[in-house]
């Protein structure tokens, strides 16, 4: 039983490290925290101005927040 806990902690850390900013922003959006997701999407769009998907996400957030 004691060997399981370190493994679970390692697994949780590995999962959290693999989360990307866009995944975090999408999670915020899905949880109704659109105003919090918008700056993340805007920052990602500034880094990748030709990314149509990010442009769509920013537009959707802007529309939803008025």
N, C-alpha and C positions, 0 to 999 in steps of 0.2 A: 504494500500500500504506500509506503514512503517513497518508493521509486516512481510512482505515478505523478506525484505533485511537481517535481522538477520538470518532468516531461510536459505537463500541462502548462506550466509557466513558460517554458520555452516555446511551446506552440502558440500561446497567446501573443508573446513578443514577436514571433515570426510573422504572424498574421497582421499585427498592427504596423510593422515596418513596411510591409508590402502595400499598404494602402496609399494610393496616389492622391494628389490634390483634387483631381477631377472626380475621383470616386467619393471623396469626402464632400465635395460640393454637391454632387448628385444626391448623396444621402441627406444632406441638409435640405435640399429642394424637396425630396420625397417626404421628408418629415414636416413640411410646411414652413421651414425656416428660409424662405426665399430671399429675404433681405440680407441674411447672413451668407447665403450662397453666392449672391451677386458679386461681391468684391473678389471672391476666389475665381469665379469665371472670368471677370474682367482682367485680372492679373494674368491668368493663363492665356487669354486672348491677346494681351499685349505682347506676350512672349511668342505667340504663334498667330499672327494676324491673318494668315490665309486659311486657318482651320475653320471650315464651314460649320462643323458641329459645335465648336465653341461659340461661334457667332450666333448660332441658333439658340444656345443656352442663355447667352447674355440677353438676346432679344426677348426670349420667353420670360426671363426674370424681370426685365424692365417692364414688360407688358403686365405681368402679374402684380408688380408693386406700384403700378400707376405712374 
